[in-house]
Amino acid sequence: MEDLQPSLNEANKAQVDIISKAAPVANLFSSRPKGYGAWTDEWTKVSQAVGFGKMTPEQGFDELKKKWDEIIKL
């Protein structure tokens, strides 16, 4: 990064400075919480079952509640 410093304008230097100071204490980026993929898969299965009349909305709710508890391990 030092090699680029001479070619940066003041605004770019300020941006590099902010990033350099924030990076060590920043949280790691996570686009989705743990279990998100499993949850969306279950949501899709159950919503399709309800939509095609294979289970009632109430059964769908109960199934999703059960799956949620399994996924997040309550």
Residue pairs with C-beta under 8 A, 6 or more apart in sequence:
1 16
5 13
5 16
8 16
35 71
35 72
38 71
39 67
39 68
39 71
42 63
42 64
42 67
42 68
42 71
43 64
46 55
46 60
46 63
46 64
46 67
47 60
49 55
49 60
49 63
50 56
50 57
50 59
50 60
55 63
